[in-house]
Amino acid sequence: MTSTLRRRPAQRRSLERVERMLDECALLLDEVGYEALTTKEVARRAEVPIGTFYQFFEDKQGLVRALALRNLDAFLTRVAECLATVTLNHWADLADLAIDEFVEMKRTTPGFAVVDFGEVLLAPGGPSIEGSRRALDGRLDNNVVVADRLRDLIIDLADVPAGPELDRALLVAVEAADAVLKLAFRANPAGDPDLIAECKQLVRRYLATHLS
């Protein structure tokens, strides 16, 4: 999160303020959507001066970018914690686990239905706001960043060898899962269970076939 901030919180009080602003941003995204979100209202609800907001965030886009990165960190932490408690028959079975965590966050995490890992959606499942596909890193699509972070997690926890084949397979898997899960949440705001099951099967079989 701190890499997206104008300055790093140096004290506990500052860190708490930043977290409150991110929390209120997430709640407001659910309540009013991205377009109606304002920095003034975020600061008011977080009970911080507007000047304090701009000490840490350049603008609304910077705030939402920080929220998206926090979401990604939370997702990867949840996946890692789950991996520590289960035994996978094949590392490709990680797809089920990751998709389950993503769907649960879509259903329960404030703001996640609008901004999950950077892309800003006008409604659950899309369409997205132009220019938000590179919110996490101006040089790379959000899905590339997500695939890179998943690769690091898999290499650390599942003893999978690194290399271009793994990089390519994970990017394809992330892109495919992203497309199908958007379809699932367009069909049903809570996520169509049949489409979610299809997504798991598609990604798991793809990874098992391409990375034995």
C-alpha positions in Angstrom: 0.0 0.0 0.0 2.7 2.5 1.0 4.3 2.5 -2.5 1.1 4.2 -3.8 1.2 7.0 -1.2 2.7 10.4 -1.5 4.5 9.8 1.8 4.8 6.9 4.1 3.0 7.1 7.5 5.7 7.6 10.1 3.6 7.2 13.2 0.8 4.8 14.3 -1.7 7.7 14.3 -0.9 8.5 10.6 -1.1 4.8 9.6 -4.5 4.6 11.4 -5.7 7.7 9.5 -4.6 6.2 6.2 -6.4 2.9 7.0 -9.6 4.8 7.9 -9.6 6.7 4.7 -9.2 3.5 2.7 -12.0 1.9 4.8 -14.3 4.8 4.1 -13.4 4.8 0.4 -14.4 1.1 0.2 -17.7 1.8 1.9 -18.5 4.8 -0.3 -17.7 2.8 -3.4 -20.5 0.4 -2.5 -22.9 3.2 -1.5 -22.4 5.7 -4.3 -20.0 4.2 -6.9 -16.7 5.4 -8.2 -18.0 8.4 -10.2 -19.8 10.0 -7.2 -16.9 9.3 -4.8 -15.2 12.5 -3.6 -12.1 13.1 -1.6 -14.0 15.6 0.6 -16.5 13.0 1.6 -13.8 10.4 2.3 -12.0 12.8 4.5 -15.2 13.8 6.3 -16.2 10.3 7.1 -12.7 9.3 8.1 -12.7 12.3 10.4 -9.4 13.7 9.0 -8.8 17.2 7.6 -8.8 17.4 3.8 -5.3 18.6 4.0 -4.3 15.4 5.7 -5.9 13.5 2.8 -3.7 15.2 0.3 -0.6 14.6 2.4 -1.0 10.9 1.6 -3.0 10.8 -1.6 -2.6 12.9 -4.8 -6.3 12.5 -5.7 -9.2 10.1 -5.9 -7.4 7.9 -8.3 -4.4 7.5 -5.9 -6.8 6.6 -3.1 -8.5 3.9 -5.1 -5.1 2.6 -6.4 -4.0 2.2 -2.7 -7.3 0.4 -1.9 -6.8 -2.0 -4.9 -3.3 -2.8 -3.7 -4.5 -3.4 -0.2 -7.2 -5.7 -1.7 -4.5 -7.7 -3.6 -2.4 -8.0 -0.5 -5.4 -9.2 1.5 -6.3 -11.7 -1.2 -2.8 -13.2 -1.4 -2.6 -13.4 2.4 -5.9 -15.3 2.5 -4.7 -17.7 -0.2 -1.4 -18.3 1.7 -3.2 -18.9 5.0 -5.6 -21.4 3.3 -2.6 -23.2 1.7 -1.1 -23.7 5.1 -4.1 -25.7 6.2 -4.8 -27.9 3.2 -3.0 -30.6 1.1 -3.3 -30.2 -2.6 -3.2 -33.2 -4.9 -1.7 -31.1 -7.6 -0.6 -27.5 -7.4 -3.2 -26.6 -10.1 -5.8 -27.3 -7.5 -4.7 -24.0 -6.1 -7.1 -22.6 -8.7 -10.2 -23.7 -6.7 -8.8 -22.2 -3.5 -7.9 -18.9 -5.1 -11.2 -18.6 -6.9 -13.1 -19.3 -3.7 -11.2 -16.6 -1.9 -11.8 -14.1 -4.7 -15.5 -14.9 -4.8 -15.8 -14.6 -1.0 -14.1 -11.2 -1.1 -16.5 -10.1 -3.9 -19.4 -11.0 -1.7 -18.2 -9.7 1.6 -15.3 -7.1 1.3 -16.5 -3.5 1.1 -15.8 -1.9 -2.2 -14.5 -5.1 -3.8 -17.4 -5.4 -6.2 -16.4 -2.0 -7.6 -12.6 -2.1 -7.3 -11.0 -5.4 -6.7 -7.4 -5.4 -8.0 -7.4 -2.0 -9.8 -10.0 -2.1 -12.5 -12.9 0.2 -11.7 -16.3 -1.2 -12.5 -19.4 0.8 -13.1 -21.5 -2.2 -12.0 -20.8 -5.7 -10.7 -19.2 -7.6 -13.6 -18.5 -4.5 -15.6 -18.2 -2.5 -17.7 -15.0 -0.9 -16.5 -14.0 2.8 -16.5 -11.6 3.6 -19.3 -8.0 3.8 -18.2 -8.4 1.7 -15.1 -6.8 -1.5 -16.5 -3.4 -0.2 -15.5 -4.3 1.2 -12.2 -1.8 -0.8 -10.1 1.2 -0.1 -12.4 1.0 2.4 -15.2 3.3 0.2 -17.4 1.4 -3.1 -16.9 -2.1 -4.4 -17.0 -3.6 -5.2 -13.6 -3.8 -8.9 -14.5 -0.1 -9.0 -15.2 0.6 -7.6 -11.8 -1.8 -10.2 -10.2 -0.2 -13.0 -12.2 3.2 -11.9 -11.1 2.2 -11.8 -7.4 0.6 -15.3 -7.7 3.7 -16.7 -9.3 5.8 -15.5 -6.4 3.3 -17.1 -3.9 3.2 -20.4 -5.8 7.0 -20.6 -6.1 7.4 -20.0 -2.4 4.6 -22.3 -1.2 4.1 -25.0 -3.8 7.6 -25.8 -4.9 6.9 -25.0 -8.6 9.9 -24.1 -10.8 10.0 -20.6 -12.1 10.3 -19.8 -15.8 8.6 -18.3 -18.8 6.2 -21.3 -19.1 4.9 -20.7 -15.6 4.6 -16.9 -16.2 2.6 -17.4 -19.4 0.4 -20.1 -18.0 -0.5 -18.0 -14.9 -1.2 -14.9 -17.0 -3.6 -16.9 -19.3 -5.2 -18.4 -16.2 -5.7 -15.0 -14.5 -7.1 -13.5 -17.7 -9.5 -16.4 -18.2 -10.7 -16.4 -14.6 -11.2 -12.6 -14.7 -13.4 -12.9 -17.8 -15.5 -15.8 -16.6 -15.9 -14.4 -13.0 -17.1 -11.0 -14.5 -19.7 -13.0 -16.4 -20.7 -14.7 -13.2 -21.2 -11.5 -11.3 -23.0 -9.9 -14.3 -25.5 -12.8 -14.2 -25.9 -12.7 -10.5 -24.7 -9.9 -8.1 -23.7 -12.7 -5.7 -21.9 -14.6 -8.4 -23.7 -17.3 -10.5 -22.6 -20.6 -8.8 -22.7 -22.6 -12.1 -20.4 -20.1 -13.8 -18.1 -20.0 -10.8 -17.9 -23.8 -11.0 -17.1 -23.6 -14.8 -14.4 -21.1 -14.1 -12.7 -23.4 -11.6 -12.9 -26.3 -14.0 -11.5 -24.3 -16.9 -8.6 -22.9 -15.0 -7.7 -26.0 -13.1 -7.7 -28.2 -16.2 -5.7 -25.6 -18.2 -3.0 -25.4 -15.5 -2.9 -29.1 -15.0 -2.5 -29.7 -18.8 0.1 -27.0 -19.4 2.2 -27.4 -16.3 2.4 -31.1 -15.4 
